[in-house]
Amino acid sequence: MSLPAPYYEDDAVTIYHGDCREILPELPRVDAVITSPPYNTLDPTASASGLHAERISGRNAFLDKQGGYPDQRPEDEYQMWQRDCLKSFLDHASCAWINHKTRYRNGFAIHPTAIYGNDNIYAEVVWNRGVSMALNCRRFSPSHEYWTCYGRPDVWNNSVNKMLSVWNIRPSRDANDHPCPCPIEIVRPIVSACVGDGGCTDPFMGSGTTLRAAKDLGRKAIGIELDERYCEIAAKRMAQEVFDFS
């Protein structure tokens, strides 16, 4: 297929509305893919319980307002899809940073390495969220996620080497536009570390956090998003004033 017309474009950022599996092969190679794919866990029928019931209720209210969220696949189908995605990411960039967490099915854990494999890992960051929404789960309440780098970066900024691999960053509370917004403080060091003149791509762009971090740091970025609602949200974020973090 040929590339669709950009949904949004400026000197630093290009946004495409569509399926990343169709658009990625048509794009030029970049320094890094930086993305947070769907976790395949959001259930709009989930009931609120525990100490964070109000947050779950708020999330479900968001889903009801938006007509649900297409994030539920059979587990084997989901894992195969994600492995195919990783392959396409590494065809497009020298490395791919993927945000995922340990999920539980039938009482047992599915670690991200069970999905993506563990033979191509360059680095990882443990994101300590400092909070948990699973206080009735009959195990230590999960409060962390992973950012794992697959492949080998062509670009690396040695000034970040002294950063530790556990980052204590609270989740973003701005859930008006997205049910699970990622804090920009998580993405900014990754962009700074391994994105140079070649730019980066976020194939599951969501509300555009990767693109915003890249633009503020003076890097180019491409975003792809299947849901047009998020394309509009991201486009509005890109039009805001640039902050100088270079």
KEKE-3310 file (N, C-alpha, C; in steps of 0.2 Angstrom, whole numbers, plus 5000, padded with zeros to 4 digits):
npx = (5004:5002:5008:4996:4988:4996:4988:4991:5004:5020:5036:5043:5035:5025:5009:5000:4984:4979:4982:4996:5003:5001:5006:5019:5029:5030:5037:5052:5067:5070:5079:5074:5060:5047:5036:5020:5011:4993:4988:4979:4970:4960:4944:4928:4917:4921:4920:4920:4931:4940:4953:4955:4943:4937:4945:4945:4931:4931:4938:4930:4919:4925:4927:4914:4909:4916:4912:4918:4933:4944:4952:4953:4957:4958:4970:4981:4981:4983:4996:5003:5001:5008:5021:5023:5022:5034:5044:5041:5044:5058:5062:5061:5068:5083:5082:5069:5059:5048:5034:5027:5018:5018:5005:4991:4983:4971:4976:4990:5006:5009:5023:5031:5042:5038:5030:5037:5049:5066:5079:5084:5086:5092:5092:5084:5071:5063:5048:5043:5028:5023:5010:4995:4982:4977:4973:4967:4971:4977:4991:5007:5004:5003:5014:5022:5029:5037:5049:5056:5071:5073:5084:5098:5103:5108:5111:5117:5117:5129:5128:5118:5121:5123:5111:5099:5091:5079:5065:5056:5041:5026:5010:5002:4989:4980:4967:4957:4957:4962:4962:4973:4985:5002:5016:5025:5038:5043:5045:5054:5068:5071:5070:5080:5091:5093:5088:5093:5097:5090:5077:5061:5048:5032:5021:5009:5002:4993:4989:4999:5011:5025:5028:5027:5037:5048:5048:5049:5062:5069:5069:5064:5049:5037:5020:5008:4991:4977:4964:4954:4951:4961:4971:4967:4968:4982:4986:4982:4990:5003:5003:5005:5015:5033:5044:5060:5070:5083)
npy = (4994:5012:5026:5034:5050:5062:5063:5073:5086:5093:5102:5094:5083:5069:5062:5048:5041:5025:5007:5001:4990:4990:5003:5005:4997:5006:5017:5027:5021:5023:5029:5023:5013:5018:5013:5010:4996:4990:4982:4971:4970:4979:4980:4984:4980:4977:4977:4989:4989:4987:4998:5007:5010:5021:5025:5015:5015:5028:5025:5016:5024:5032:5023:5019:5031:5033:5022:5010:5000:4994:4981:4968:4952:4935:4926:4919:4923:4937:4937:4932:4942:4952:4948:4947:4961:4966:4961:4968:4981:4980:4978:4991:4999:5001:4998:4994:5000:4994:4996:4986:4975:4963:4952:4943:4927:4916:4914:4914:4921:4931:4935:4949:4944:4932:4934:4942:4936:4932:4934:4944:4956:4972:4981:4986:4994:4996:5002:5009:5012:5016:5015:5004:4996:4984:4978:4967:4955:4943:4942:4950:4967:4972:4984:4989:4991:4987:4994:4989:4986:4980:4973:4982:4998:5010:5023:5031:5040:5044:5052:5048:5037:5035:5035:5026:5009:5008:5017:5029:5034:5042:5038:5046:5057:5063:5058:5062:5062:5050:5033:5027:5036:5038:5044:5058:5060:5047:5044:5053:5052:5040:5044:5054:5046:5037:5042:5050:5060:5053:5051:5045:5032:5029:5017:5014:5026:5032:5045:5053:5054:5050:5057:5070:5071:5069:5080:5091:5088:5091:5082:5072:5064:5050:5046:5033:5029:5019:5023:5036:5046:5048:5052:5065:5070:5069:5077:5090:5091:5092:5104:5113:5124:5122:5115:5117:5105:5101)
npz = (5000:4998:5007:5018:5018:5029:5045:5054:5053:5056:5057:5065:5069:5063:5060:5058:5054:5056:5053:5061:5056:5043:5039:5044:5036:5025:5029:5032:5039:5056:5072:5083:5090:5101:5112:5119:5119:5118:5132:5133:5143:5147:5153:5150:5158:5170:5188:5201:5215:5231:5238:5228:5221:5216:5206:5197:5194:5188:5176:5170:5167:5158:5147:5145:5140:5128:5121:5124:5123:5112:5117:5119:5116:5111:5121:5115:5103:5105:5110:5099:5089:5095:5095:5081:5079:5086:5078:5066:5071:5073:5061:5056:5064:5074:5087:5099:5111:5122:5132:5145:5156:5169:5168:5174:5172:5174:5187:5187:5182:5168:5161:5153:5145:5142:5131:5122:5121:5127:5121:5115:5121:5126:5136:5151:5160:5176:5180:5193:5199:5211:5216:5217:5209:5213:5226:5232:5227:5232:5232:5233:5230:5214:5207:5198:5181:5165:5155:5141:5131:5115:5103:5096:5100:5088:5091:5105:5120:5130:5142:5150:5156:5170:5176:5186:5185:5190:5190:5199:5197:5197:5191:5177:5180:5172:5165:5156:5143:5139:5144:5150:5152:5148:5159:5154:5159:5160:5147:5141:5145:5138:5125:5125:5127:5116:5103:5089:5075:5067:5072:5079:5081:5086:5086:5092:5096:5104:5115:5112:5119:5117:5105:5109:5119:5111:5102:5111:5114:5103:5093:5079:5075:5072:5073:5074:5074:5077:5082:5078:5087:5096:5088:5086:5098:5100:5090:5094:5106:5100:5094:5104:5114:5113:5124:5130:5132:5129)
capx = (5000:5005:5006:4990:4990:4996:4983:4994:5012:5024:5043:5046:5031:5020:5004:4996:4979:4979:4985:5004:5006:5001:5010:5026:5033:5031:5040:5059:5070:5072:5083:5071:5053:5046:5029:5016:5005:4988:4989:4974:4967:4955:4937:4923:4912:4924:4917:4925:4932:4946:4954:4955:4937:4935:4949:4942:4925:4932:4941:4925:4915:4928:4926:4907:4908:4920:4910:4922:4940:4945:4958:4952:4958:4961:4977:4986:4981:4986:5004:5006:5001:5013:5028:5024:5023:5041:5048:5041:5048:5065:5064:5060:5072:5088:5080:5062:5057:5041:5031:5022:5018:5016:4998:4989:4978:4970:4979:4997:5008:5012:5029:5032:5047:5034:5027:5042:5056:5072:5085:5086:5085:5098:5092:5077:5069:5058:5044:5039:5022:5021:5003:4992:4974:4975:4974:4963:4973:4980:4998:5009:5000:5008:5015:5028:5029:5043:5051:5062:5073:5075:5088:5104:5103:5113:5113:5117:5119:5132:5127:5112:5123:5123:5104:5098:5087:5072:5062:5050:5037:5019:5006:4999:4982:4976:4964:4951:4958:4965:4961:4980:4990:5009:5019:5030:5044:5045:5048:5059:5075:5072:5071:5086:5096:5094:5086:5097:5094:5085:5070:5058:5041:5027:5016:5003:5003:4988:4988:5005:5017:5032:5029:5028:5044:5053:5047:5052:5070:5072:5070:5059:5045:5031:5015:5003:4986:4971:4958:4955:4950:4968:4974:4965:4971:4989:4987:4982:4996:5009:5002:5006:5022:5038:5048:5067:5074:5089)
capy = (5000:5018:5030:5038:5057:5063:5066:5080:5086:5099:5102:5089:5077:5067:5058:5044:5037:5019:5001:5001:4984:4992:5009:5004:4995:5011:5022:5027:5018:5028:5026:5019:5013:5019:5013:5006:4993:4988:4976:4966:4969:4983:4976:4989:4977:4976:4981:4993:4986:4989:5005:5012:5009:5027:5026:5010:5018:5033:5022:5013:5029:5034:5018:5020:5037:5032:5017:5004:5001:4987:4979:4961:4947:4928:4927:4916:4928:4943:4936:4931:4948:4956:4945:4950:4968:4967:4959:4974:4986:4979:4980:4998:5003:4997:4995:4995:5000:4992:4996:4981:4973:4956:4951:4937:4924:4910:4914:4914:4927:4931:4940:4952:4940:4926:4936:4945:4932:4935:4933:4950:4961:4976:4985:4986:4999:4995:5008:5009:5017:5018:5014:4998:4995:4977:4977:4961:4950:4938:4942:4957:4971:4974:4992:4991:4989:4987:4997:4984:4988:4975:4975:4986:5005:5013:5029:5031:5046:5042:5056:5046:5031:5035:5034:5019:5006:5008:5024:5030:5040:5041:5038:5052:5058:5066:5053:5065:5060:5043:5029:5025:5040:5037:5050:5060:5059:5040:5043:5058:5049:5035:5048:5057:5041:5033:5045:5056:5064:5048:5051:5039:5031:5026:5013:5014:5032:5035:5053:5056:5056:5049:5062:5076:5071:5070:5087:5095:5087:5093:5076:5071:5058:5048:5042:5029:5027:5016:5027:5043:5051:5049:5056:5072:5073:5070:5083:5096:5092:5094:5111:5117:5127:5118:5116:5116:5100:5098)
capz = (5000:4998:5013:5018:5019:5036:5049:5056:5051:5057:5056:5069:5070:5058:5063:5053:5056:5052:5057:5061:5052:5036:5038:5046:5030:5020:5032:5032:5045:5062:5077:5089:5091:5108:5112:5124:5116:5122:5137:5132:5149:5149:5152:5152:5162:5177:5194:5206:5222:5234:5240:5222:5217:5212:5200:5192:5191:5183:5170:5166:5165:5152:5142:5143:5136:5122:5117:5125:5121:5108:5120:5122:5111:5114:5124:5111:5097:5107:5110:5092:5086:5098:5093:5075:5080:5088:5072:5062:5074:5072:5053:5055:5068:5077:5093:5101:5118:5123:5139:5146:5163:5171:5168:5177:5168:5178:5193:5186:5179:5161:5161:5146:5141:5139:5125:5117:5121:5131:5118:5111:5126:5126:5142:5153:5165:5180:5181:5200:5199:5218:5218:5214:5209:5214:5233:5234:5223:5236:5231:5234:5225:5208:5207:5193:5174:5162:5148:5139:5124:5111:5097:5099:5098:5084:5094:5113:5124:5136:5148:5154:5159:5177:5178:5188:5180:5193:5190:5203:5194:5198:5185:5175:5183:5167:5161:5153:5136:5138:5150:5153:5149:5151:5161:5149:5163:5158:5139:5139:5146:5133:5119:5125:5127:5110:5097:5086:5069:5063:5074:5082:5079:5091:5082:5096:5098:5110:5116:5109:5124:5114:5100:5113:5122:5106:5100:5116:5115:5097:5089:5074:5078:5069:5077:5071:5079:5074:5084:5076:5093:5099:5083:5087:5105:5099:5086:5098:5110:5096:5092:5110:5114:5114:5130:5129:5137:5125)
cpx = (5004:5003:5000:4993:4991:4990:4985:5002:5014:5031:5046:5042:5026:5016:5001:4990:4978:4982:4993:5007:5006:5005:5017:5031:5034:5035:5048:5061:5071:5077:5080:5063:5052:5039:5026:5010:4999:4990:4985:4971:4961:4948:4932:4918:4915:4921:4922:4925:4939:4947:4954:4949:4935:4939:4946:4935:4926:4934:4935:4920:4918:4927:4919:4906:4911:4917:4914:4929:4942:4952:4957:4952:4960:4968:4982:4986:4984:4994:5007:5006:5007:5020:5029:5025:5031:5045:5047:5044:5055:5067:5064:5065:5078:5086:5072:5061:5050:5039:5026:5023:5017:5009:4997:4983:4977:4974:4987:4999:5011:5017:5029:5037:5044:5031:5032:5048:5061:5079:5088:5085:5092:5098:5084:5077:5063:5054:5041:5034:5021:5014:5001:4985:4972:4977:4971:4965:4977:4987:5000:5007:5005:5008:5020:5026:5036:5044:5057:5064:5076:5079:5094:5104:5109:5116:5112:5120:5122:5131:5121:5115:5122:5115:5103:5092:5080:5070:5056:5046:5030:5015:5003:4991:4977:4973:4958:4951:4960:4964:4968:4985:4997:5012:5025:5037:5047:5049:5053:5066:5076:5074:5078:5092:5098:5091:5090:5093:5089:5078:5068:5051:5038:5021:5009:5003:4999:4988:4994:5011:5024:5033:5031:5035:5049:5053:5051:5060:5073:5073:5064:5055:5039:5027:5010:4998:4980:4965:4959:4954:4956:4972:4973:4968:4978:4990:4987:4988:5002:5008:5004:5013:5027:5042:5055:5070:5080:5095)
cpy = (5006:5022:5034:5046:5058:5066:5073:5080:5093:5098:5096:5082:5076:5062:5054:5041:5031:5013:5001:4996:4986:4998:5008:5002:5001:5017:5022:5024:5024:5025:5022:5019:5013:5018:5009:5003:4992:4982:4971:4965:4973:4980:4981:4987:4976:4980:4984:4989:4988:4996:5010:5011:5015:5028:5021:5012:5023:5030:5019:5018:5032:5030:5018:5026:5037:5026:5011:5005:4994:4984:4972:4956:4940:4929:4925:4921:4935:4942:4935:4938:4953:4954:4948:4958:4970:4966:4965:4980:4986:4979:4987:5002:4999:4994:4997:4995:4999:4992:4990:4979:4966:4956:4944:4934:4917:4909:4914:4919:4926:4937:4943:4947:4934:4928:4938:4941:4936:4935:4939:4956:4965:4979:4985:4991:4996:5001:5007:5014:5020:5018:5007:4999:4988:4975:4971:4955:4944:4937:4949:4962:4974:4982:4994:4988:4989:4991:4993:4986:4982:4977:4979:4993:5007:5020:5028:5037:5044:5046:5053:5039:5030:5035:5027:5016:5005:5015:5025:5036:5038:5041:5045:5052:5061:5061:5055:5063:5053:5039:5027:5029:5039:5044:5052:5059:5052:5040:5048:5055:5044:5039:5051:5052:5038:5035:5051:5059:5059:5048:5045:5038:5027:5023:5013:5020:5035:5042:5057:5058:5055:5055:5069:5077:5072:5077:5091:5094:5089:5087:5075:5064:5057:5045:5039:5027:5025:5020:5034:5048:5053:5053:5064:5075:5074:5076:5090:5097:5094:5101:5116:5119:5122:5120:5113:5111:5097:5099)
cpz = (5000:5005:5013:5019:5027:5039:5052:5054:5053:5055:5059:5069:5064:5061:5057:5057:5052:5057:5056:5057:5045:5034:5039:5040:5025:5023:5032:5039:5050:5067:5082:5088:5098:5109:5118:5121:5120:5126:5136:5139:5151:5148:5155:5156:5169:5182:5198:5212:5225:5236:5234:5218:5213:5206:5194:5189:5186:5176:5166:5164:5158:5146:5140:5138:5129:5118:5118:5122:5118:5111:5123:5116:5115:5116:5119:5105:5099:5107:5103:5088:5089:5096:5085:5075:5081:5082:5067:5064:5073:5065:5052:5059:5071:5083:5094:5108:5119:5131:5140:5154:5164:5172:5171:5173:5172:5184:5193:5181:5172:5161:5154:5142:5138:5132:5120:5116:5125:5128:5114:5115:5127:5133:5144:5159:5169:5182:5188:5200:5206:5220:5215:5214:5211:5221:5236:5230:5226:5234:5233:5228:5220:5207:5202:5186:5171:5156:5146:5132:5121:5105:5100:5096:5093:5087:5102:5116:5130:5143:5152:5157:5166:5180:5180:5184:5184:5193:5194:5201:5194:5192:5183:5178:5177:5162:5157:5146:5134:5144:5154:5151:5152:5153:5156:5152:5161:5151:5138:5140:5140:5126:5119:5124:5120:5103:5095:5080:5066:5066:5077:5080:5085:5087:5085:5100:5104:5109:5114:5113:5121:5109:5104:5116:5117:5103:5105:5116:5108:5092:5084:5077:5073:5073:5072:5076:5075:5076:5083:5082:5096:5094:5084:5093:5104:5095:5090:5103:5106:5094:5098:5110:5116:5120:5128:5134:5134:5130)
residu = (MET:SER:LEU:PRO:ALA:PRO:TYR:TYR:GLU:ASP:ASP:ALA:VAL:THR:ILE:TYR:HIS:GLY:ASP:CYS:ARG:GLU:ILE:LEU:PRO:GLU:LEU:PRO:ARG:VAL:ASP:ALA:VAL:ILE:THR:SER:PRO:PRO:TYR:ASN:THR:LEU:ASP:PRO:THR:ALA:SER:ALA:SER:GLY:LEU:HIS:ALA:GLU:ARG:ILE:SER:GLY:ARG:ASN:ALA:PHE:LEU:ASP:LYS:GLN:GLY:GLY:TYR:PRO:ASP:GLN:ARG:PRO:GLU:ASP:GLU:TYR:GLN:MET:TRP:GLN:ARG:ASP:CYS:LEU:LYS:SER:PHE:LEU:ASP:HIS:ALA:SER:CYS:ALA:TRP:ILE:ASN:HIS:LYS:THR:ARG:TYR:ARG:ASN:GLY:PHE:ALA:ILE:HIS:PRO:THR:ALA:ILE:TYR:GLY:ASN:ASP:ASN:ILE:TYR:ALA:GLU:VAL:VAL:TRP:ASN:ARG:GLY:VAL:SER:MET:ALA:LEU:ASN:CYS:ARG:ARG:PHE:SER:PRO:SER:HIS:GLU:TYR:TRP:THR:CYS:TYR:GLY:ARG:PRO:ASP:VAL:TRP:ASN:ASN:SER:VAL:ASN:LYS:MET:LEU:SER:VAL:TRP:ASN:ILE:ARG:PRO:SER:ARG:ASP:ALA:ASN:ASP:HIS:PRO:CYS:PRO:CYS:PRO:ILE:GLU:ILE:VAL:ARG:PRO:ILE:VAL:SER:ALA:CYS:VAL:GLY:ASP:GLY:GLY:CYS:THR:ASP:PRO:PHE:MET:GLY:SER:GLY:THR:THR:LEU:ARG:ALA:ALA:LYS:ASP:LEU:GLY:ARG:LYS:ALA:ILE:GLY:ILE:GLU:LEU:ASP:GLU:ARG:TYR:CYS:GLU:ILE:ALA:ALA:LYS:ARG:MET:ALA:GLN:GLU:VAL:PHE:ASP:PHE:SER)
# end
